[in-house]
Amino acid sequence: MERVVGLWLNMSKPEAQTFSLQIRPWFEARGWTVLTEWKDIIERRAQFLISLGGDGTLLQAAREGASFRIPVLGVNFGKLGFLCEIEREDVFGALEKVLSGDYIIQERLMLSAVVKRDGLDDLMLLVLNDVVFSRESTDSVITLQANLSGEPTISYPADGLIVSTPTGSTAYSLSAGGPIVSPNVQAILLTPLAAHSLSARPVVVSDLEELEIILVSGQQCMVTFDGRNSVRICSGETVIIKTATVKAQLIRLGSRSFPQVVREKLRDRWHE
């Protein structure tokens, strides 16, 4: 079988592009074909992807690779790099492990989000991090109602609402006061943005729930999927969110546990 690896680059980072030129001959010397075009990566069935960038780049690669069950190894060229498995200085040692089979594939829960307008499915997207509802700058507070599996549950009068996966719990949700959730937990998080009610609290629900988020107050709000795609919904319109049928596949080398990552990335440096 042809041995193929795909590179997923953040083209806005010159250092990632430069590093890709070093990776290519390294693989070719070992009999591997290196591809950068997504169409070619799919057609020739790449064994795995290497993401060169930050967490956002890894999110894109993992989201695209999920439907084809292509695992992704994240190399951090960003600032925080919470999701990326390795730093740039450790790349070639890590790749030796991958080629020798010394790794595991960790599956991450993803969400399927469907925007409904006039009773019709208007847009469907896969999400690895979060779906963010936010009021537009000219609006006052909006109210979003969350129904769980068809049952009205909680209303959020707020500046917005974040619906996230455990993977997304360390992203925008964390900044908004949401909990850190281990990626091994199968759950969906709801975290309000600047809530205007003492009862509007973060909620963690089972991954078996289907969430119906309705804009019940306010003329309109923006809905953003993994910080990339955005759509505007109007009063009375709905977004249905549930666990996706596919999962993201992340390559893990076993060198860092989740508690260790939390300590390294979120420690309070003021006390050091």
C-alpha positions in Angstrom: 0.0 0.0 0.0 1.2 3.5 -0.9 2.4 5.4 2.2 0.9 8.9 2.1 0.9 11.8 4.6 -0.9 15.0 4.2 0.3 18.4 5.4 -2.3 21.0 6.6 -0.6 24.4 6.8 -1.5 27.7 8.3 -0.5 29.9 5.3 -0.4 33.0 7.5 2.6 31.6 9.5 5.8 31.8 7.4 7.6 29.6 10.0 5.1 26.8 9.4 5.6 27.1 5.6 9.4 27.0 6.0 9.1 24.0 8.3 7.0 22.1 5.8 9.9 22.3 3.4 12.0 20.4 5.9 9.4 17.7 6.6 8.9 16.8 2.9 12.5 15.4 2.2 12.5 13.7 5.6 9.4 11.7 4.6 10.5 11.1 1.1 13.8 9.7 2.3 11.7 7.1 4.2 9.6 6.2 1.2 6.5 8.3 2.0 4.6 10.6 -0.4 3.8 14.1 1.0 0.7 15.8 -0.2 -0.7 19.3 0.5 -3.9 19.4 -1.7 -7.0 18.2 0.1 -8.4 16.5 -3.0 -5.2 14.5 -3.5 -5.1 13.7 0.2 -8.5 12.1 0.0 -8.2 10.4 -3.3 -4.9 8.8 -2.3 -6.1 7.9 1.2 -3.5 9.5 3.4 -2.7 7.5 6.5 -2.6 10.7 8.6 -2.4 14.5 8.5 0.2 16.8 10.1 -1.2 20.2 11.1 1.4 23.0 11.1 0.0 26.0 12.9 -1.9 26.6 16.1 -5.0 25.2 17.7 -7.2 26.8 15.0 -5.3 25.1 12.3 -5.6 21.7 14.1 -9.4 22.3 14.4 -9.7 22.8 10.7 -7.7 19.7 9.9 -9.4 17.5 12.4 -12.9 18.7 11.3 -12.2 18.0 7.6 -10.5 14.7 8.4 -13.2 13.4 10.7 -15.6 12.3 7.9 -12.8 10.3 6.3 -11.4 8.9 9.6 -8.0 10.5 8.9 -6.1 11.1 12.2 -4.3 14.4 12.8 -1.0 15.1 14.5 -0.9 18.7 15.6 2.4 20.7 15.6 2.2 23.9 17.5 3.3 27.1 15.8 0.9 29.2 17.7 0.8 30.8 21.2 -1.2 28.6 23.5 -1.3 25.3 21.6 -3.7 23.6 24.0 -4.8 21.0 21.4 -1.5 20.5 19.5 0.4 17.4 20.6 4.0 18.5 20.0 6.1 21.6 19.8 8.1 22.4 16.7 11.5 21.4 18.3 10.1 17.9 19.0 8.8 17.2 15.5 11.2 14.7 14.1 11.4 12.6 17.2 7.6 12.5 17.4 7.4 11.5 13.7 9.8 8.6 14.3 7.3 7.3 16.9 4.4 7.7 14.6 6.0 5.8 11.8 6.9 3.0 14.2 3.3 2.8 15.4 4.1 4.1 18.9 1.0 6.2 19.3 -2.7 6.1 20.1 -5.7 7.7 18.3 -7.9 9.7 20.6 -11.4 10.3 19.4 -13.0 13.6 20.2 -16.7 14.3 20.4 -18.0 16.6 17.6 -21.3 18.4 17.2 -23.7 18.7 14.3 -25.4 22.1 14.1 -28.4 22.7 11.9 -29.9 26.2 11.4 -33.7 26.1 10.9 -35.6 28.9 9.1 -39.3 28.7 8.3 -39.2 25.0 9.3 -36.5 24.2 6.8 -32.9 23.1 7.3 -31.0 26.1 6.0 -27.4 25.2 7.0 -25.6 22.2 8.6 -22.1 22.3 10.0 -19.8 20.0 11.9 -18.2 21.6 15.0 -15.2 20.4 17.1 -15.0 23.4 19.5 -18.2 25.4 19.9 -21.2 27.1 18.5 -21.3 30.7 19.7 -24.5 32.9 19.8 -23.7 36.6 20.3 -25.7 39.8 20.2 -24.8 42.3 17.6 -23.3 45.5 18.8 -26.4 47.6 18.1 -28.7 45.3 20.0 -29.6 45.2 23.7 -29.6 42.0 25.7 -30.9 39.0 23.8 -32.7 36.0 25.3 -31.9 32.5 24.1 -34.0 29.6 25.2 -32.4 26.2 25.5 -34.7 23.1 25.1 -33.2 19.7 25.9 -34.7 16.9 23.8 -37.8 18.9 23.2 -38.4 20.0 26.8 -38.0 23.8 27.7 -35.1 23.9 30.2 -33.5 27.2 30.7 -33.5 30.8 29.3 -30.4 32.9 29.0 -30.9 36.7 29.0 -27.4 37.6 28.1 -24.9 38.9 25.6 -24.8 35.4 24.1 -24.4 31.7 24.7 -21.6 29.2 24.0 -22.5 25.6 23.3 -19.3 23.6 23.4 -17.7 20.2 23.4 -15.2 19.0 26.0 -12.5 19.9 23.5 -14.0 23.4 23.3 -14.2 23.7 27.1 -10.6 25.2 27.2 -11.4 27.7 24.5 -14.0 30.6 24.5 -16.1 28.8 27.1 -13.3 28.9 29.6 -12.8 32.6 29.1 -16.6 33.1 29.8 -16.4 31.2 33.1 -17.2 27.7 31.9 -15.7 24.6 33.4 -12.7 22.7 32.1 -13.9 19.3 31.0 -11.7 16.3 30.2 -11.9 15.2 26.6 -12.7 11.7 27.9 -16.1 13.0 29.2 -18.9 12.7 26.7 -20.9 15.8 27.3 -22.1 19.1 25.9 -21.6 22.4 27.7 -23.8 25.6 27.8 -22.0 28.7 29.0 -23.7 32.1 29.0 -21.9 35.3 27.9 -22.4 38.1 30.4 -25.7 36.7 31.7 -28.2 39.2 33.0 -29.9 36.8 35.4 -28.5 35.1 38.5 -30.3 31.9 37.5 -28.6 31.8 34.1 -25.7 29.4 34.9 -23.4 27.2 32.9 -24.9 23.7 32.4 -23.3 20.4 31.4 -25.6 17.9 29.8 -25.3 14.4 28.3 -24.1 13.9 24.8 -27.3 12.0 24.2 -29.4 15.3 24.4 -30.6 17.2 21.4 -30.4 20.9 22.1 -32.8 23.4 20.5 -31.5 27.0 20.9 -34.2 29.6 20.1 -33.8 33.3 19.9 -36.9 34.4 21.8 -36.0 38.0 22.6 -34.0 40.4 20.4 -34.3 41.0 16.7 -31.3 39.0 15.7 -28.0 37.5 16.7 -24.9 36.0 15.1 -24.1 32.3 15.3 -20.5 31.3 14.8 -19.3 27.8 14.3 -15.7 27.0 15.5 -14.8 30.6 15.1 -14.9 30.3 11.3 -18.4 30.3 9.7 -21.1 32.7 10.8 -24.7 33.2 10.1 -27.3 35.6 11.4 -30.6 34.3 12.9 -33.7 36.4 13.6 -36.2 36.3 16.4 -38.0 32.9 16.6 -35.4 31.1 14.5 -33.7 28.0 15.8 -30.4 26.1 15.8 -30.5 22.4 16.5 -27.3 21.0 18.1 -26.6 17.3 18.8 -23.7 14.9 18.9 -22.3 14.2 15.4 -22.1 10.7 14.0 -18.4 11.2 13.3 -15.6 12.0 15.7 -12.3 13.8 15.3 -9.3 11.6 15.3 -6.2 13.0 17.1 -2.8 11.3 17.3 -1.5 11.2 20.8 2.0 10.0 21.7 1.3 9.4 25.4 3.9 12.0 26.4 1.5 14.4 28.1 -1.6 13.6 30.2 -4.6 15.9 30.2 -3.8 17.1 33.8 -0.3 17.9 32.7 -1.5 19.9 29.7 -3.8 21.9 32.0 -0.9 22.6 34.4 1.4 23.6 31.6 -1.0 25.8 29.6 -3.1 27.4 32.3 -0.8 27.7 35.3 -0.8 31.1 37.0 2.6 32.5 36.0 2.2 35.4 38.4 3.1 33.1 41.3 6.2 31.7 39.7 
